[in-house]
């Protein structure tokens, strides 16, 4: 297993993961649209250019998951924000998600963040359980955070 910073060459694999995730989110909330692969590639390419970092986990040169993050500097303290964590369905429950989160938390500490934050769909019981195991505590609405 390798975790590395994603490049533009990874955009198609990342978009495929986001498409799978979008379909799942649509099952939780019909107002969420998955979008097209072409549209997702365009959006994620824009995000890469605006300071969002993408990390992928791969095994045997096959991308199995992605996590996109950024550092929020707007408040009194820097906060590391974990936006979207997606692991391919067939690769779940093998520790890949935890490894990506651990990697991001180390990254945030190096950037002098004092807290990490993510957002969870309230109906996604699997995600709520996962983030709780990572030491995150739910806050208002969809937010969950932990001290670093």
C-alpha positions in Angstrom: 0.0 0.0 0.0 1.2 3.5 -0.9 -0.2 6.8 0.1 0.9 9.7 -2.1 -0.1 13.2 -3.2 -2.3 13.0 -6.2 -1.4 14.6 -9.5 -3.5 15.7 -12.5 -2.8 12.2 -14.0 -4.9 10.8 -11.2 -8.0 12.9 -12.0 -9.9 10.2 -13.9 -9.4 7.7 -11.1 -10.4 10.4 -8.5 -13.5 11.4 -10.6 -14.6 7.8 -10.8 -14.4 7.6 -7.0 -16.4 10.8 -6.6 -19.0 9.5 -9.1 -19.4 6.4 -7.0 -19.7 8.5 -3.8 -22.2 10.9 -5.5 -24.5 8.0 -6.3 -24.2 6.8 -2.7 -25.0 10.3 -1.3 -28.0 10.5 -3.7 -29.3 7.4 -2.0 -29.2 9.2 1.3 -30.5 12.5 -0.1 -32.3 12.6 -3.4 -31.5 16.3 -3.8 -27.8 15.5 -4.2 -26.9 14.8 -7.9 -23.9 12.6 -8.8 -22.9 14.6 -11.9 -21.1 13.2 -14.9 -17.5 11.9 -15.0 -16.5 14.8 -17.3 -18.0 17.4 -15.0 -16.4 15.9 -11.9 -12.9 15.8 -13.6 -13.4 19.5 -14.4 -14.4 20.5 -10.9 -11.7 18.5 -9.1 -9.1 19.9 -11.5 -10.2 23.4 -10.5 -10.0 22.5 -6.8 -6.5 21.2 -7.2 -5.5 24.6 -8.6 -7.1 26.4 -5.7 -5.1 24.8 -2.9 -7.0 21.7 -2.2 -4.6 18.8 -1.7 -5.6 15.3 -2.8 -4.0 12.1 -1.4 -4.6 8.7 -2.9 -4.0 5.2 -1.6 -3.0 2.7 -4.1 -2.0 -0.9 -4.2 -0.3 -2.6 -7.2 -0.6 0.8 -9.0 -4.4 0.8 -8.7 -6.0 3.8 -6.9 -8.3 2.4 -4.2 -9.2 5.6 -2.4 -8.8 9.4 -2.2 -8.9 12.1 0.5 -9.1 15.8 -0.3 -8.1 18.3 2.3 -7.1 21.9 2.9 -6.0 24.2 5.7 -8.5 26.9 6.8 -6.6 30.0 8.0 -9.7 32.3 8.5 -10.2 31.9 12.2 -8.0 32.4 15.3 -6.3 29.1 14.7 -5.4 27.0 11.7 -7.9 24.2 11.1 -7.2 21.2 8.9 -10.3 20.3 6.9 -10.9 16.8 5.6 -13.4 17.2 2.8 -14.1 13.9 1.2 -12.8 10.5 2.0 -13.7 7.8 -0.5 -12.6 4.2 -0.6 -13.7 1.9 -3.4 -16.4 -0.5 -2.2 -14.3 -3.6 -2.7 -11.4 -2.1 -0.7 -13.4 -1.0 2.4 -12.7 -2.3 5.9 -9.1 -3.0 5.1 -7.6 0.1 6.9 -7.1 2.3 3.8 -9.4 5.0 5.1 -7.7 5.1 8.5 -4.3 5.3 6.8 -5.4 8.2 4.7 -6.8 10.1 7.7 -3.6 9.4 9.7 -1.5 10.7 6.8 -3.6 13.9 6.6 -3.4 14.4 10.4 0.4 14.3 10.2 0.2 16.8 7.3 -2.0 19.1 9.4 0.4 19.0 12.4 3.3 19.9 10.1 1.2 22.9 9.0 0.7 23.9 12.6 -3.0 23.2 12.6 -4.6 22.9 16.1 -7.7 21.1 15.1 -9.0 18.9 12.3 -12.6 19.0 11.0 -14.7 17.0 8.6 -18.3 17.0 7.6 -20.6 13.9 7.7 -24.0 13.3 6.2 -26.2 12.8 9.3 -27.8 9.7 7.7 -24.5 8.0 7.0 -24.2 5.8 10.0 -21.1 4.0 8.6 -19.2 7.3 8.3 -20.3 8.5 11.7 -18.9 5.3 13.2 -15.7 5.6 11.2 -15.0 9.2 12.2 -15.7 8.4 15.9 -13.1 5.6 15.8 -10.6 8.2 14.4 -11.2 10.4 17.5 -13.6 12.9 15.9 -16.6 14.2 17.9 -19.8 15.4 16.2 -20.7 19.0 16.6 -23.4 21.2 15.1 -25.2 19.4 12.3 -22.8 17.7 9.9 -19.5 18.7 11.5 -17.1 16.6 13.5 -13.7 17.6 14.8 -10.8 16.7 17.0 -7.8 18.4 18.5 -4.4 17.6 17.1 
